[in-house]
């Protein structure tokens, strides 16, 4: 897998995942919506750690800075 996520993108995803996690575990968001958001938070966290977003690949998107 070639990296296609830059540092800012990774940080934003981790912050969003953390906020969703806090909202879920404090019972602010619950039920089916809470589980869906929690699954989304896990995906955001995993993609942040590996620096690869599968949805960027088919469209040729990349937020990485290019090294010439």
C-alpha positions as CSV (number, residue, x, y, z in Angstrom):
1,X,0.0,0.0,0.0
2,X,1.3,3.4,-1.0
3,X,0.7,6.1,1.5
4,X,-2.0,8.6,0.4
5,X,-2.7,10.5,3.6
6,X,-0.8,13.5,4.9
7,X,-0.2,14.5,8.5
8,X,-3.0,16.9,8.8
9,X,-5.5,14.4,7.4
10,X,-4.3,11.8,9.9
11,X,-4.6,14.1,12.8
12,X,-8.1,15.2,11.9
13,X,-9.3,11.6,11.5
14,X,-7.8,10.7,14.9
15,X,-9.5,13.7,16.6
16,X,-12.8,12.8,15.0
17,X,-12.4,9.2,16.1
18,X,-11.6,10.2,19.7
19,X,-14.6,12.6,19.8
20,X,-17.0,9.8,18.6
21,X,-15.5,7.4,21.1
22,X,-16.0,9.8,23.9
23,X,-19.6,10.5,22.8
24,X,-20.3,6.8,22.6
25,X,-18.8,5.8,25.9
26,X,-20.4,8.6,27.8
27,X,-23.8,7.5,26.5
28,X,-24.4,10.8,24.7
29,X,-24.9,8.8,21.4
30,X,-26.3,5.3,21.6
31,X,-28.3,2.7,19.9
32,X,-27.8,1.9,16.3
33,X,-26.5,5.3,15.4
34,X,-23.9,5.0,18.2
35,X,-22.7,1.6,16.9
36,X,-22.5,2.9,13.3
37,X,-20.5,6.0,14.5
38,X,-18.2,3.7,16.6
39,X,-17.5,1.5,13.6
40,X,-16.7,4.7,11.6
41,X,-14.4,5.8,14.4
42,X,-12.5,2.5,14.3
43,X,-12.1,2.8,10.5
44,X,-10.8,6.4,10.9
45,X,-8.3,5.3,13.5
46,X,-7.1,2.4,11.5
47,X,-6.7,4.4,8.3
48,X,-4.8,7.0,10.3
49,X,-2.3,4.5,11.7
50,X,-1.5,3.0,8.3
51,X,-1.6,6.3,6.4
52,X,-3.8,4.8,3.7
53,X,-7.4,5.5,2.8
54,X,-9.0,3.0,0.4
55,X,-11.5,5.5,-0.8
56,X,-8.8,7.8,-2.0
57,X,-7.2,5.2,-4.2
58,X,-9.8,4.8,-7.0
59,X,-10.1,8.5,-7.4
60,X,-6.3,9.1,-7.4
61,X,-6.5,11.4,-4.4
62,X,-3.6,12.0,-2.0
63,X,-3.1,14.4,0.8
64,X,0.6,13.5,1.2
65,X,3.1,16.1,0.4
66,X,5.2,15.1,-2.6
67,X,8.9,14.8,-2.4
68,X,10.6,15.8,-5.6
